[in-house]
Amino acid sequence: MKTIAISLVLASAFLASLSLHAAGIPETDKSKGVTPMKMVDNIHWFGQAAVKIAAGETVVYIDPYNLKKSDKAGIILITHSHGDHLSPDDIKKVATDKTVIIAPPDCDDKLAGIPHAILLKSFPGFSTNIGPVSITAVPAYNIVKPKFHPKKNNWVGYIVTLDGVKIYHSGDTERIPEMKTFTCDIAMLPLGQTYTMSGPGEAAAAAKDVKASIAVPIHFGMYEGKESDAETFKKLLEPAITVIIKKPE
């Protein structure tokens, strides 16, 4: 049964790549010479783990939450089913009948009735290309506090590659061994100390594990963690890794 399920997911990914035009996602991106520092300007943070990556015609939302405006997303990525990461009301603000939604299987019920062109099921190791965007799902879980994000749930973070820049959104996770198995240019990591990392120090170590050149702290200031934690994170990493502290939009 597991083999059949994986085959269905791969078939869905193939369908996604065939349906790019229908999904309103450009097949090519003509922008040139994009650096990680230039790409980080295209990243918008809305609080918690809610992020928008907008580069030209490509609009990707990850865990949309606390959105104040409507928009049109080409791609929506959901890391897991907790309400501050999978918010149907917020997803409806940016989803259209041309949107590709990618989420773990346990998100299906909450996504029912939300407009989309294609719905793909993600799991650690899932990978697909949608227009100019390459997407890979990586593990996200707790080790010290497993009751919040158990490894067995197969929840994920995502590596989004656009214009040659690899952007890692960790989802809700602690520093896990798998972080040493992949690299990125920009790492978005949680500073929350109740449900995710133990503190800025652990998040800084994770940024080093994935060999990021730029780190953006997320998941702090709303329910847990303080603005001062982001400043501590910055002091721990610079000058080796540039830290960009975004203000929630």
ROVEX-52061 format. One record per atom (N, C-alpha, C): residue in three letters; atom name; x, z, y. Coordinates in pm, whole numbers, plus 50000, padded with zeros to 5 digits. Example, Ala and Ser with C-alpha at 12.3 -4.5 7.8 and 13.67 -1.06 7.14 Angstrom:
2
- resn/name/u/w/v
- ALA/N/51319/50780/49431
- ALA/CA/51230/50780/49550
- ALA/C/51320/50780/49670
- SER/N/51285/50708/49775
- SER/CA/51367/50714/49894
- SER/C/51290/50787/50003
This chain:
249
- resn/name/u/w/v
- MET/N/50083/50000/49879
- MET/CA/50000/50000/50000
- MET/C/50086/50000/50126
- LYS/N/50200/50072/50123
- LYS/CA/50289/50077/50238
- LYS/C/50342/49938/50271
- THR/N/50379/49862/50165
- THR/CA/50431/49727/50187
- THR/C/50326/49639/50250
- ILE/N/50202/49652/50205
- ILE/CA/50093/49572/50261
- ILE/C/50073/49607/50408
- ALA/N/50078/49737/50442
- ALA/CA/50056/49779/50581
- ALA/C/50163/49724/50672
- ILE/N/50289/49729/50626
- ILE/CA/50399/49678/50707
- ILE/C/50385/49527/50725
- SER/N/50344/49459/50618
- SER/CA/50326/49315/50626
- SER/C/50220/49279/50730
- LEU/N/50113/49359/50735
- LEU/CA/50008/49333/50832
- LEU/C/50059/49352/50974
- VAL/N/50143/49454/50994
- VAL/CA/50200/49476/51127
- VAL/C/50289/49361/51167
- LEU/N/50372/49315/51073
- LEU/CA/50461/49203/51104
- LEU/C/50382/49077/51133
- ALA/N/50274/49058/51059
- ALA/CA/50189/48943/51085
- ALA/C/50126/48952/51223
- SER/N/50088/49074/51263
- SER/CA/50032/49093/51396
- SER/C/50133/49064/51503
- ALA/N/50259/49104/51479
- ALA/CA/50366/49077/51576
- ALA/C/50386/48927/51591
- PHE/N/50380/48854/51480
- PHE/CA/50394/48709/51485
- PHE/C/50278/48648/51565
- LEU/N/50158/48704/51543
- LEU/CA/50041/48657/51618
- LEU/C/50061/48681/51767
- ALA/N/50122/48796/51801
- ALA/CA/50144/48827/51943
- ALA/C/50234/48723/52006
- SER/N/50340/48684/51936
- SER/CA/50433/48588/51994
- SER/C/50370/48450/52006
- LEU/N/50267/48422/51925
- LEU/CA/50197/48294/51936
- LEU/C/50091/48296/52044
- SER/N/50057/48417/52093
- SER/CA/49942/48430/52182
- SER/C/49983/48469/52323
- LEU/N/50106/48438/52360
- LEU/CA/50159/48482/52489
- LEU/C/50081/48423/52605
- HIS/N/50053/48295/52595
- HIS/CA/49983/48231/52707
- HIS/C/49845/48292/52724
- ALA/N/49779/48315/52612
- ALA/CA/49645/48374/52618
- ALA/C/49651/48515/52675
- ALA/N/49762/48585/52650
- ALA/CA/49775/48722/52699
- ALA/C/49819/48728/52844
- GLY/N/49846/48612/52904
- GLY/CA/49883/48610/53044
- GLY/C/50025/48655/53070
- ILE/N/50114/48643/52972
- ILE/CA/50252/48684/52986
- ILE/C/50339/48560/52988
- PRO/N/50424/48544/53090
- PRO/CA/50507/48424/53097
- PRO/C/50602/48413/52979
- GLU/N/50620/48292/52928
- GLU/CA/50708/48273/52813
- GLU/C/50855/48281/52851
- THR/N/50887/48256/52976
- THR/CA/51024/48266/53022
- THR/C/51028/48340/53153
- ASP/N/51141/48398/53184
- ASP/CA/51160/48467/53309
- ASP/C/51278/48402/53378
- LYS/N/51257/48348/53498
- LYS/CA/51358/48267/53564
- LYS/C/51457/48349/53647
- SER/N/51433/48481/53656
- SER/CA/51523/48562/53737
- SER/C/51660/48568/53673
- LYS/N/51765/48571/53756
- LYS/CA/51902/48569/53707
- LYS/C/51981/48685/53766
- GLY/N/52088/48720/53700
- GLY/CA/52181/48817/53754
- GLY/C/52124/48955/53771
- VAL/N/52036/48999/53683
- VAL/CA/51975/49131/53695
- VAL/C/52070/49236/53639
- THR/N/52099/49335/53719
- THR/CA/52182/49448/53676
- THR/C/52092/49567/53647
- PRO/N/52140/49666/53571
- PRO/CA/52059/49787/53550
- PRO/C/52018/49854/53681
- MET/N/52106/49856/53781
- MET/CA/52072/49919/53908
- MET/C/51961/49843/53979
- LYS/N/51963/49709/53968
- LYS/CA/51854/49631/54026
- LYS/C/51725/49652/53947
- MET/N/51736/49658/53815
- MET/CA/51617/49675/53731
- MET/C/51551/49811/53756
- VAL/N/51629/49915/53782
- VAL/CA/51570/50048/53800
- VAL/C/51477/50051/53921
- ASP/N/51498/49959/54015
- ASP/CA/51407/49949/54130
- ASP/C/51269/49902/54087
- ASN/N/51260/49837/53970
- ASN/CA/51132/49787/53919
- ASN/C/51056/49890/53838
- ILE/N/51113/50011/53826
- ILE/CA/51050/50117/53748
- ILE/C/50974/50211/53841
- HIS/N/50846/50232/53811
- HIS/CA/50762/50321/53891
- HIS/C/50715/50436/53801
- TRP/N/50720/50557/53854
- TRP/CA/50683/50676/53777
- TRP/C/50560/50740/53840
- PHE/N/50463/50777/53754
- PHE/CA/50337/50834/53803
- PHE/C/50320/50981/53765
- GLY/N/50427/51044/53718
- GLY/CA/50418/51180/53666
- GLY/C/50409/51179/53515
- GLN/N/50440/51296/53453
- GLN/CA/50449/51304/53307
- GLN/C/50539/51191/53255
- ALA/N/50492/51117/53156
- ALA/CA/50573/51008/53100
- ALA/C/50520/50872/53141
- ALA/N/50430/50868/53239
- ALA/CA/50365/50744/53279
- ALA/C/50459/50660/53365
- VAL/N/50486/50539/53317
- VAL/CA/50583/50451/53382
- VAL/C/50528/50310/53386
- LYS/N/50561/50240/53493
- LYS/CA/50533/50097/53506
- LYS/C/50664/50025/53529
- ILE/N/50688/49918/53453
- ILE/CA/50802/49831/53476
- ILE/C/50745/49698/53524
- ALA/N/50777/49662/53648
- ALA/CA/50723/49539/53707
- ALA/C/50838/49452/53751
- ALA/N/50862/49343/53678
- ALA/CA/50971/49251/53710
- ALA/C/50913/49110/53718
- GLY/N/50897/49060/53837
- GLY/CA/50835/48929/53852
- GLY/C/50692/48931/53803
- GLU/N/50658/48838/53716
- GLU/CA/50522/48831/53662
- GLU/C/50501/48927/53545
- THR/N/50606/48992/53501
- THR/CA/50597/49080/53384
- THR/C/50562/49222/53427
- VAL/N/50452/49275/53374
- VAL/CA/50408/49411/53406
- VAL/C/50387/49488/53276
- VAL/N/50468/49591/53256
- VAL/CA/50460/49673/53135
- VAL/C/50428/49817/53177
- TYR/N/50325/49874/53118
- TYR/CA/50294/50015/53138
- TYR/C/50328/50092/53011
- ILE/N/50387/50210/53028
- ILE/CA/50413/50299/52915
- ILE/C/50341/50431/52941
- ASP/N/50257/50471/52848
- ASP/CA/50180/50596/52858
- ASP/C/50111/50613/52994
- PRO/N/50030/50515/53038
- PRO/CA/49966/50526/53169
- PRO/C/49880/50652/53180
- TYR/N/49902/50727/53288
- TYR/CA/49835/50857/53306
- TYR/C/49842/50893/53454
- ASN/N/49734/50952/53504
- ASN/CA/49732/50998/53643
- ASN/C/49746/50881/53741
- LEU/N/49691/50765/53702
- LEU/CA/49701/50647/53787
- LEU/C/49599/50653/53900
- LYS/N/49643/50620/54019
- LYS/CA/49555/50624/54136
- LYS/C/49497/50487/54171
- LYS/N/49555/50381/54114
- LYS/CA/49511/50247/54147
- LYS/C/49488/50165/54020
- SER/N/49404/50066/54030
- SER/CA/49385/49970/53921
- SER/C/49496/49866/53926
- ASP/N/49521/49803/53812
- ASP/CA/49627/49703/53803
- ASP/C/49596/49614/53684
- LYS/N/49681/49515/53661
- LYS/CA/49665/49427/53545
- LYS/C/49795/49428/53466
- ALA/N/49792/49491/53350
- ALA/CA/49911/49502/53266
- ALA/C/49916/49387/53167
- GLY/N/50034/49327/53152
- GLY/CA/50054/49232/53044
- GLY/C/50072/49303/52912
- ILE/N/50143/49417/52916
- ILE/CA/50172/49495/52796
- ILE/C/50150/49643/52827
- ILE/N/50088/49715/52734
- ILE/CA/50076/49860/52743
- ILE/C/50136/49920/52616
- LEU/N/50231/50010/52632
- LEU/CA/50294/50079/52520
- LEU/C/50251/50226/52521
- ILE/N/50207/50274/52407
- ILE/CA/50168/50414/52392
- ILE/C/50262/50480/52292
- THR/N/50319/50595/52330
- THR/CA/50416/50662/52243
- THR/C/50350/50750/52138
- HIS/N/50239/50816/52174
- HIS/CA/50169/50901/52077
- HIS/C/50032/50937/52132
- SER/N/49954/51011/52054
- SER/CA/49812/51027/52082
- SER/C/49775/51146/52168
- HIS/N/49870/51225/52218
- HIS/CA/49836/51337/52305
- HIS/C/49773/51285/52434
- GLY/N/49681/51363/52489
- GLY/CA/49599/51316/52600
- GLY/C/49672/51280/52727
- ASP/N/49791/51338/52750
- ASP/CA/49866/51302/52870
- ASP/C/49956/51181/52847
- HIS/N/49944/51120/52729
- HIS/CA/50018/50997/52697
- HIS/C/49922/50884/52659
- LEU/N/49814/50922/52596
- LEU/CA/49708/50825/52564
- LEU/C/49582/50870/52636
- SER/N/49562/50816/52754
- SER/CA/49447/50849/52837
- SER/C/49357/50726/52850
- PRO/N/49247/50721/52774
- PRO/CA/49161/50603/52780
- PRO/C/49117/50565/52921
- ASP/N/49086/50664/53004
- ASP/CA/49041/50635/53140
- ASP/C/49150/50564/53220
- ASP/N/49274/50608/53202
- ASP/CA/49384/50545/53275
- ASP/C/49418/50408/53218
- ILE/N/49410/50395/53086
- ILE/CA/49438/50265/53025
- ILE/C/49337/50161/53073
- LYS/N/49211/50202/53088
- LYS/CA/49109/50109/53135
- LYS/C/49136/50060/53277
- LYS/N/49212/50136/53354
- LYS/CA/49245/50095/53491
- LYS/C/49342/49978/53494
- VAL/N/49417/49959/53384
- VAL/CA/49520/49854/53386
- VAL/C/49504/49751/53274
- ALA/N/49418/49778/53177
- ALA/CA/49401/49686/53064
- ALA/C/49300/49577/53097
- THR/N/49328/49457/53049
- THR/CA/49235/49345/53061
- THR/C/49221/49280/52923
- ASP/N/49138/49179/52915
- ASP/CA/49122/49110/52788
- ASP/C/49241/49019/52757
- LYS/N/49344/49023/52842
- LYS/CA/49468/48949/52817
- LYS/C/49586/49042/52789
- THR/N/49562/49172/52780
- THR/CA/49668/49270/52762
- THR/C/49704/49288/52615
- VAL/N/49833/49298/52587
- VAL/CA/49880/49335/52454
- VAL/C/49904/49487/52454
- ILE/N/49839/49558/52363
- ILE/CA/49856/49702/52351
- ILE/C/49931/49732/52222
- ILE/N/50033/49818/52231
- ILE/CA/50111/49858/52115
- ILE/C/50109/50010/52108
- ALA/N/50067/50064/51995
- ALA/CA/50051/50209/51982
- ALA/C/50059/50250/51835
- PRO/N/50096/50376/51807
- PRO/CA/50095/50425/51668
- PRO/C/49954/50421/51610
- PRO/N/49943/50416/51478
- PRO/CA/49812/50402/51413
- PRO/C/49713/50512/51447
- ASP/N/49759/50635/51471
- ASP/CA/49664/50744/51496
- ASP/C/49601/50736/51636
- CYS/N/49636/50633/51711
- CYS/CA/49576/50612/51843
- CYS/C/49453/50523/51838
- ASP/N/49424/50465/51723
- ASP/CA/49320/50363/51713
- ASP/C/49185/50408/51768
- ASP/N/49141/50529/51730
- ASP/CA/49008/50574/51769
- ASP/C/48995/50584/51921
- LYS/N/49099/50636/51986
- LYS/CA/49094/50653/52132
- LYS/C/49101/50519/52204
- LEU/N/49154/50417/52137
- LEU/CA/49167/50286/52200
- LEU/C/49042/50199/52179
- ALA/N/48950/50247/52100
- ALA/CA/48828/50170/52073
- ALA/C/48752/50146/52204
- GLY/N/48713/50021/52225
- GLY/CA/48636/49988/52345
- GLY/C/48719/49955/52467
- ILE/N/48851/49964/52456
- ILE/CA/48939/49930/52568
- ILE/C/48973/49782/52561
- PRO/N/48961/49710/52672
- PRO/CA/48990/49565/52670
- PRO/C/49134/49537/52627
- HIS/N/49152/49434/52546
- HIS/CA/49286/49389/52509
- HIS/C/49275/49254/52440
- ALA/N/49387/49183/52440
- ALA/CA/49394/49056/52367
- ALA/C/49443/49079/52226
- ILE/N/49543/49166/52213
- ILE/CA/49607/49193/52084
- ILE/C/49638/49341/52077
- LEU/N/49614/49403/51960
- LEU/CA/49650/49543/51937
- LEU/C/49746/49549/51820
- LEU/N/49868/49595/51844
- LEU/CA/49970/49608/51739
- LEU/C/49996/49755/51711
- LYS/N/50027/49785/51586
- LYS/CA/50055/49923/51546
- LYS/C/50207/49944/51540
- SER/N/50254/50043/51613
- SER/CA/50397/50071/51617
- SER/C/50433/50185/51523
- PHE/N/50558/50190/51486
- PHE/CA/50615/50294/51402
- PHE/C/50766/50285/51421
- PRO/N/50842/50390/51390
- PRO/CA/50987/50382/51407
- PRO/C/51044/50262/51331
- GLY/N/51115/50176/51401
- GLY/CA/51170/50055/51341
- GLY/C/51091/49929/51374
- PHE/N/50968/49946/51426
- PHE/CA/50887/49830/51467
- PHE/C/50960/49754/51577
- SER/N/50953/49621/51572
- SER/CA/51017/49540/51675
- SER/C/50939/49410/51692
- THR/N/50927/49365/51815
- THR/CA/50860/49238/51842
- THR/C/50907/49183/51975
- ASN/N/50884/49055/51997
- ASN/CA/50910/48990/52124
- ASN/C/50779/48939/52181
- ILE/N/50754/48969/52307
- ILE/CA/50633/48922/52374
- ILE/C/50677/48858/52504
- GLY/N/50673/48726/52508
- GLY/CA/50724/48656/52624
- GLY/C/50870/48690/52647
- PRO/N/50908/48727/52769
- PRO/CA/51047/48761/52799
- PRO/C/51084/48903/52760
- VAL/N/50991/48976/52701
- VAL/CA/51011/49118/52673
- VAL/C/51037/49140/52524
- SER/N/51147/49211/52494
- SER/CA/51175/49254/52358
- SER/C/51144/49403/52348
- ILE/N/51072/49441/52244
- ILE/CA/51026/49580/52229
- ILE/C/51066/49632/52092
- THR/N/51131/49746/52089
- THR/CA/51167/49813/51964
- THR/C/51121/49959/51972
- ALA/N/51054/50005/51868
- ALA/CA/51011/50144/51862
- ALA/C/51115/50228/51789
- VAL/N/51147/50344/51847
- VAL/CA/51246/50435/51788
- VAL/C/51181/50571/51768
- PRO/N/51237/50656/51681
- PRO/CA/51175/50785/51652
- PRO/C/51168/50875/51775
- ALA/N/51065/50959/51778
- ALA/CA/51048/51062/51881
- ALA/C/50983/51183/51814
- TYR/N/51052/51295/51814
- TYR/CA/50997/51413/51747
- TYR/C/51073/51538/51790
- ASN/N/51016/51653/51753
- ASN/CA/51080/51783/51779
- ASN/C/51151/51834/51654
- ILE/N/51264/51898/51677
- ILE/CA/51337/51965/51569
- ILE/C/51315/52116/51576
- VAL/N/51336/52172/51695
- VAL/CA/51323/52317/51715
- VAL/C/51176/52357/51726
- LYS/N/51094/52271/51786
- LYS/CA/50951/52300/51809
- LYS/C/50865/52197/51737
- PRO/N/50876/52186/51605
- PRO/CA/50813/52075/51532
- PRO/C/50661/52073/51538
- LYS/N/50597/52186/51573
- LYS/CA/50450/52186/51573
- LYS/C/50393/52095/51681
- PHE/N/50472/52068/51784
- PHE/CA/50421/51986/51894
- PHE/C/50430/51836/51863
- HIS/N/50542/51792/51809
- HIS/CA/50563/51651/51778
- HIS/C/50637/51641/51644
- PRO/N/50563/51657/51533
- PRO/CA/50627/51656/51401
- PRO/C/50686/51519/51368
- LYS/N/50798/51519/51301
- LYS/CA/50862/51394/51261
- LYS/C/50770/51313/51170
- LYS/N/50692/51381/51086
- LYS/CA/50605/51314/50989
- LYS/C/50497/51230/51057
- ASN/N/50469/51255/51184
- ASN/CA/50366/51177/51254
- ASN/C/50410/51035/51287
- ASN/N/50541/51011/51277
- ASN/CA/50595/50878/51308
- ASN/C/50559/50831/51449
- TRP/N/50561/50925/51544
- TRP/CA/50544/50888/51684
- TRP/C/50674/50828/51735
- VAL/N/50667/50764/51852
- VAL/CA/50779/50680/51891
- VAL/C/50816/50691/52038
- GLY/N/50938/50646/52067
- GLY/CA/50979/50603/52199
- GLY/C/50998/50453/52191
- TYR/N/51029/50389/52303
- TYR/CA/51045/50244/52303
- TYR/C/51172/50202/52376
- ILE/N/51236/50099/52324
- ILE/CA/51342/50030/52397
- ILE/C/51283/49896/52440
- VAL/N/51271/49879/52570
- VAL/CA/51216/49757/52628
- VAL/C/51331/49679/52690
- THR/N/51355/49559/52642
- THR/CA/51463/49476/52695
- THR/C/51402/49363/52778
- LEU/N/51442/49358/52904
- LEU/CA/51389/49259/52997
- LEU/C/51502/49211/53086
- ASP/N/51517/49080/53098
- ASP/CA/51626/49021/53176
- ASP/C/51763/49073/53130
- GLY/N/51775/49101/53001
- GLY/CA/51901/49146/52946
- GLY/C/51929/49294/52966
- VAL/N/51839/49366/53032
- VAL/CA/51856/49509/53057
- VAL/C/51774/49588/52957
- LYS/N/51837/49683/52889
- LYS/CA/51770/49765/52787
- LYS/C/51724/49896/52850
- ILE/N/51593/49916/52849
- ILE/CA/51531/50035/52910
- ILE/C/51473/50121/52797
- TYR/N/51519/50244/52787
- TYR/CA/51474/50335/52681
- TYR/C/51377/50437/52740
- HIS/N/51256/50439/52689
- HIS/CA/51157/50542/52722
- HIS/C/51144/50628/52598
- SER/N/51181/50754/52609
- SER/CA/51197/50836/52488
- SER/C/51067/50887/52428
- GLY/N/50956/50881/52505
- GLY/CA/50837/50951/52458
- GLY/C/50863/51100/52459
- ASP/N/50781/51177/52391
- ASP/CA/50801/51322/52383
- ASP/C/50892/51353/52266
- THR/N/51009/51403/52294
- THR/CA/51109/51425/52190
- THR/C/51209/51531/52235
- GLU/N/51276/51589/52139
- GLU/CA/51397/51665/52167
- GLU/C/51515/51569/52147
- ARG/N/51634/51619/52166
- ARG/CA/51754/51541/52133
- ARG/C/51763/51532/51981
- ILE/N/51753/51412/51928
- ILE/CA/51748/51393/51784
- ILE/C/51866/51308/51738
- PRO/N/51906/51319/51610
- PRO/CA/52024/51245/51562
- PRO/C/52015/51095/51581
- GLU/N/51893/51040/51573
- GLU/CA/51876/50895/51584
- GLU/C/51922/50841/51718
- MET/N/51931/50926/51819
- MET/CA/51974/50879/51951
- MET/C/52118/50826/51950
- LYS/N/52193/50863/51852
- LYS/CA/52331/50814/51843
- LYS/C/52339/50680/51770
- THR/N/52223/50627/51728
- THR/CA/52223/50502/51652
- THR/C/52183/50381/51735
- PHE/N/52150/50402/51863
- PHE/CA/52116/50289/51950
- PHE/C/52169/50318/52091
- THR/N/52174/50213/52172
- THR/CA/52224/50227/52309
- THR/C/52125/50165/52406
- CYS/N/52143/50197/52533
- CYS/CA/52056/50140/52636
- CYS/C/52132/50136/52768
- ASP/N/52074/50069/52865
- ASP/CA/52129/50068/53001
- ASP/C/52064/50176/53087
- ILE/N/51932/50189/53073
- ILE/CA/51856/50287/53150
- ILE/C/51782/50377/53052
- ALA/N/51798/50508/53066
- ALA/CA/51730/50603/52978
- ALA/C/51633/50688/53059
- MET/N/51506/50688/53018
- MET/CA/51405/50775/53078
- MET/C/51378/50890/52981
- LEU/N/51416/51010/53023
- LEU/CA/51418/51125/52932
- LEU/C/51337/51242/52989
- PRO/N/51269/51319/52901
- PRO/CA/51185/51429/52948
- PRO/C/51267/51554/52978
- LEU/N/51226/51624/53083
- LEU/CA/51291/51752/53118
- LEU/C/51203/51871/53085
- GLY/N/51079/51847/53044
- GLY/CA/50989/51957/53013
- GLY/C/51045/52048/52905
- GLN/N/51035/52177/52925
- GLN/CA/51104/52272/52836
- GLN/C/51013/52342/52736
- THR/N/50883/52311/52742
- THR/CA/50790/52372/52647
- THR/C/50767/52282/52527
- TYR/N/50745/52153/52553
- TYR/CA/50705/52061/52448
- TYR/C/50814/51960/52409
- THR/N/50915/51944/52493
- THR/CA/51017/51842/52465
- THR/C/51156/51906/52459
- MET/N/51244/51870/52553
- MET/CA/51380/51922/52552
- MET/C/51381/52073/52583
- SER/N/51491/52138/52547
- SER/CA/51505/52279/52579
- SER/C/51540/52299/52726
- GLY/N/51584/52191/52792
- GLY/CA/51619/52200/52933
- GLY/C/51700/52080/52976
- PRO/N/51743/52078/53102
- PRO/CA/51819/51963/53153
- PRO/C/51947/51936/53076
- GLY/N/52008/52041/53021
- GLY/CA/52132/52022/52946
- GLY/C/52112/51939/52822
- GLU/N/52005/51964/52750
- GLU/CA/51978/51887/52628
- GLU/C/51944/51742/52664
- ALA/N/51868/51723/52773
- ALA/CA/51835/51588/52816
- ALA/C/51960/51513/52860
- ALA/N/52052/51581/52926
- ALA/CA/52178/51517/52968
- ALA/C/52260/51476/52847
- ALA/N/52263/51560/52744
- ALA/CA/52335/51525/52622
- ALA/C/52273/51403/52555
- ALA/N/52140/51393/52560
- ALA/CA/52071/51276/52502
- ALA/C/52107/51149/52578
- ALA/N/52119/51158/52710
- ALA/CA/52158/51041/52790
- ALA/C/52296/50992/52749
- LYS/N/52385/51085/52718
- LYS/CA/52519/51049/52672
- LYS/C/52514/50989/52532
- ASP/N/52425/51042/52446
- ASP/CA/52414/50991/52309
- ASP/C/52377/50842/52309
- VAL/N/52286/50804/52397
- VAL/CA/52240/50664/52398
- VAL/C/52326/50575/52489
- LYS/N/52432/50635/52544
- LYS/CA/52530/50562/52626
- LYS/C/52466/50490/52744
- ALA/N/52372/50557/52808
- ALA/CA/52307/50499/52926
- ALA/C/52404/50495/53043
- SER/N/52389/50394/53127
- SER/CA/52465/50391/53252
- SER/C/52382/50450/53366
- ILE/N/52248/50451/53348
- ILE/CA/52156/50510/53445
- ILE/C/52056/50597/53369
- ALA/N/52024/50714/53422
- ALA/CA/51924/50801/53362
- ALA/C/51817/50835/53465
- VAL/N/51692/50833/53421
- VAL/CA/51578/50865/53506
- VAL/C/51501/50980/53441
- PRO/N/51497/51097/53502
- PRO/CA/51422/51208/53442
- PRO/C/51272/51188/53457
- ILE/N/51197/51221/53351
- ILE/CA/51051/51214/53353
- ILE/C/50995/51339/53286
- HIS/N/50862/51349/53278
- HIS/CA/50795/51458/53207
- HIS/C/50837/51595/53262
- PHE/N/50828/51608/53394
- PHE/CA/50852/51738/53456
- PHE/C/50769/51745/53584
- GLY/N/50741/51866/53627
- GLY/CA/50675/51886/53756
- GLY/C/50524/51892/53754
- MET/N/50460/51845/53647
- MET/CA/50315/51848/53642
- MET/C/50265/51968/53563
- TYR/N/50309/51981/53440
- TYR/CA/50267/52093/53357
- TYR/C/50383/52186/53319
- GLU/N/50502/52137/53328
- GLU/CA/50620/52214/53291
- GLU/C/50741/52154/53360
- GLY/N/50845/52234/53377
- GLY/CA/50964/52185/53442
- GLY/C/50947/52178/53594
- LYS/N/51057/52186/53667
- LYS/CA/51055/52189/53812
- LYS/C/51141/52077/53870
- GLU/N/51122/52049/53998
- GLU/CA/51204/51948/54064
- GLU/C/51351/51986/54060
- SER/N/51377/52117/54064
- SER/CA/51517/52161/54058
- SER/C/51583/52127/53925
- ASP/N/51502/52113/53820
- ASP/CA/51558/52073/53689
- ASP/C/51614/51932/53697
- ALA/N/51548/51845/53774
- ALA/CA/51598/51709/53790
- ALA/C/51731/51709/53864
- GLU/N/51745/51796/53961
- GLU/CA/51872/51806/54034
- GLU/C/51982/51859/53942
- THR/N/51948/51954/53856
- THR/CA/52046/52005/53758
- THR/C/52088/51894/53662
- PHE/N/51991/51817/53615
- PHE/CA/52016/51703/53528
- PHE/C/52115/51607/53594
- LYS/N/52093/51581/53722
- LYS/CA/52179/51490/53798
- LYS/C/52322/51544/53807
- LYS/N/52336/51672/53836
- LYS/CA/52468/51733/53849
- LYS/C/52544/51732/53716
- LEU/N/52471/51744/53606
- LEU/CA/52534/51746/53474
- LEU/C/52588/51609/53434
- LEU/N/52531/51504/53487
- LEU/CA/52566/51369/53442
- LEU/C/52656/51291/53537
- GLU/N/52636/51308/53666
- GLU/CA/52716/51228/53760
- GLU/C/52857/51285/53775
- PRO/N/52960/51199/53791
- PRO/CA/52950/51055/53819
- PRO/C/52951/50966/53695
- ALA/N/52962/51023/53574
- ALA/CA/52973/50939/53454
- ALA/C/52849/50854/53433
- ILE/N/52731/50911/53458
- ILE/CA/52604/50841/53446
- ILE/C/52527/50860/53575
- THR/N/52483/50750/53634
- THR/CA/52406/50757/53759
- THR/C/52265/50807/53730
- VAL/N/52220/50905/53805
- VAL/CA/52085/50959/53787
- VAL/C/51999/50920/53906
- ILE/N/51885/50857/53878
- ILE/CA/51789/50819/53981
- ILE/C/51666/50908/53963
- ILE/N/51638/50992/54063
- ILE/CA/51522/51080/54057
- ILE/C/51407/51012/54130
- LYS/N/51306/50972/54056
- LYS/CA/51190/50904/54113
- LYS/C/51088/51009/54162
- LYS/N/51014/50973/54264
- LYS/CA/50902/51053/54308
- LYS/C/50773/50997/54247
- PRO/N/50682/51082/54197
- PRO/CA/50558/51029/54140
- PRO/C/50481/50949/54243
- GLU/N/50428/50834/54201
- GLU/CA/50353/50747/54292
- GLU/C/50203/50770/54279
